[in-house]
Amino acid sequence: MTKIVTKYVECIIYRKTHEGIKYLLLKRSNYTNIYPGIWQIVTGTLKGKESAASCAIREIKEETGIEIKRFFAFPKVSQFYTLKNDLVNIIPMFIAETNNENIRISNEHTKFLWLNYEDAYKKLFLVTQKEMLQQVNNFLKNKEYFKTLTEIIL
């Protein structure tokens, strides 16, 4: 029987600039088993009894080293299916704002870019991450939507 699991989190990191909102993308190392060399947002795997929010914060620090200015739970989840394990994976989504332009990437990644929405959307590989970026961008551009986000106090 197909199981529904939550083992992963994803986080879209942005910063405000004079040119507008910029989104952080990371290029996966070529040695990774899954999707080597693709451009992605911050992703991570839950450890033990860790909450999704705690996992996202940990992964942001591990993968980027940035200081989080504001942190939000996004009201939508991402999902994907794996045939090999017959699992439906539900992925909580978070949004993090930072003032940091320079980051310290982990060995999981080889490069990073700060891109405007259109360029980030084109560069992302996974369709689910493109969809989430589109929705997050709508929330960040619309003050009424933005006010509905649940901010997590760090």
C-alpha positions as CSV (number, residue, x, y, z in Angstrom):
1,M,0.0,0.0,0.0
2,T,1.3,3.5,-0.9
3,K,2.5,5.5,2.1
4,I,2.4,9.2,2.6
5,V,5.6,10.5,4.4
6,T,7.2,13.8,5.4
7,K,11.0,13.3,5.3
8,Y,12.1,16.5,3.6
9,V,11.8,20.3,3.9
10,E,12.4,23.1,1.4
11,C,13.2,26.7,1.9
12,I,13.1,29.7,-0.5
13,I,15.6,32.3,0.7
14,Y,15.3,35.9,-0.5
15,R,16.8,39.3,0.1
16,K,15.7,42.7,-0.8
17,T,17.9,44.8,-3.1
18,H,17.7,48.1,-4.9
19,E,16.9,46.1,-8.0
20,G,14.1,44.2,-6.3
21,I,13.8,40.8,-4.6
22,K,16.6,38.3,-5.3
23,Y,16.2,34.6,-4.7
24,L,19.1,32.3,-3.7
25,L,19.8,29.2,-5.9
26,L,22.4,26.6,-5.2
27,K,24.1,24.3,-7.7
28,R,24.3,20.7,-6.5
29,S,27.7,19.0,-6.5
30,N,28.3,16.5,-9.3
31,Y,29.1,13.8,-6.8
32,T,25.5,13.6,-5.4
33,N,23.5,10.5,-6.3
34,I,20.3,12.4,-7.0
35,Y,20.1,15.2,-9.5
36,P,23.9,16.0,-9.7
37,G,24.6,19.5,-11.0
38,I,21.1,20.9,-10.9
39,W,20.1,24.4,-9.6
40,Q,17.8,24.2,-6.6
41,I,16.6,26.0,-3.4
42,V,17.7,24.9,0.0
43,T,16.4,21.4,0.8
44,G,17.0,19.0,3.7
45,T,16.1,15.8,5.4
46,L,14.5,15.6,8.8
47,K,16.6,14.0,11.6
48,G,15.0,12.0,14.4
49,K,12.1,13.9,16.0
50,E,13.2,17.2,14.6
51,S,10.3,19.5,13.6
52,A,10.1,20.7,10.0
53,A,10.8,24.3,11.0
54,S,13.9,23.3,13.0
55,C,15.1,21.2,10.1
56,A,14.7,24.1,7.7
57,I,16.6,26.5,10.0
58,R,19.4,23.9,10.4
59,E,19.7,23.2,6.7
60,I,19.8,27.0,5.9
61,K,22.7,27.4,8.3
62,E,24.5,24.2,7.1
63,E,24.1,24.9,3.4
64,T,24.5,28.7,3.3
65,G,25.9,30.0,6.7
66,I,23.5,33.0,6.4
67,E,21.9,34.9,9.2
68,I,18.1,34.7,8.9
69,K,16.4,38.0,9.4
70,R,12.8,36.7,9.1
71,F,11.4,33.2,8.8
72,F,8.0,32.1,7.7
73,A,6.0,28.9,7.4
74,F,4.5,28.9,3.9
75,P,0.8,27.7,3.8
76,K,1.4,25.3,0.9
77,V,3.4,22.1,0.7
78,S,5.3,20.5,-2.2
79,Q,5.0,16.9,-3.1
80,F,6.5,14.1,-5.2
81,Y,6.1,10.4,-5.7
82,T,8.8,7.8,-5.7
83,L,7.9,4.6,-7.6
84,K,10.9,2.7,-6.1
85,N,9.6,3.0,-2.6
86,D,5.9,3.6,-3.5
87,L,5.9,6.7,-1.4
88,V,4.1,10.0,-1.7
89,N,6.4,12.6,-0.1
90,I,4.9,15.8,1.4
91,I,7.4,18.6,1.8
92,P,6.7,21.5,4.2
93,M,7.9,24.8,2.6
94,F,9.5,27.8,4.4
95,I,10.6,31.2,3.4
96,A,13.6,33.0,4.9
97,E,14.6,36.6,4.5
98,T,18.3,37.6,4.8
99,N,20.4,40.7,4.4
100,N,23.5,38.6,3.5
101,E,24.7,38.7,-0.1
102,N,27.7,36.5,0.4
103,I,27.2,33.0,1.7
104,R,29.3,30.0,2.7
105,I,28.1,27.0,0.6
106,S,28.6,23.5,1.9
107,N,30.3,20.7,0.1
108,E,26.8,19.6,-1.2
109,H,26.9,22.6,-3.6
110,T,29.5,24.1,-5.9
111,K,28.0,27.5,-6.7
112,F,25.3,30.0,-5.6
113,L,23.4,32.8,-7.4
114,W,21.1,35.6,-6.3
115,L,18.6,36.0,-9.1
116,N,15.4,37.9,-9.8
117,Y,12.2,35.9,-10.0
118,E,12.2,35.3,-13.8
119,D,15.8,34.2,-14.0
120,A,15.5,32.0,-10.9
121,Y,12.4,30.4,-12.3
122,K,14.2,29.6,-15.6
123,K,17.2,28.1,-13.8
124,L,15.4,25.9,-11.3
125,F,15.4,22.3,-12.5
126,L,12.5,20.7,-10.5
127,V,9.0,21.6,-11.5
128,T,7.8,21.5,-7.9
129,Q,10.4,24.1,-6.9
130,K,9.4,26.3,-9.9
131,E,5.8,26.1,-8.7
132,M,6.7,27.0,-5.2
133,L,8.9,29.9,-6.3
134,Q,6.0,31.3,-8.3
135,Q,3.6,31.1,-5.3
136,V,6.2,32.5,-2.9
137,N,6.9,35.4,-5.3
138,N,3.2,36.2,-5.4
139,F,3.1,36.4,-1.6
140,L,6.1,38.6,-1.4
141,K,4.8,41.0,-4.1
142,N,1.3,41.3,-2.6
143,K,1.2,43.0,0.8
144,E,-2.2,41.5,1.6
145,Y,-1.0,37.9,0.9
146,F,2.2,38.6,2.7
147,K,0.3,39.6,5.9
148,T,-1.2,36.1,6.0
149,L,2.1,34.3,6.3
150,T,2.9,32.8,9.7
151,E,6.2,34.3,11.0
152,I,8.3,32.0,13.1
153,I,10.2,34.0,15.8
154,L,13.8,32.8,15.9
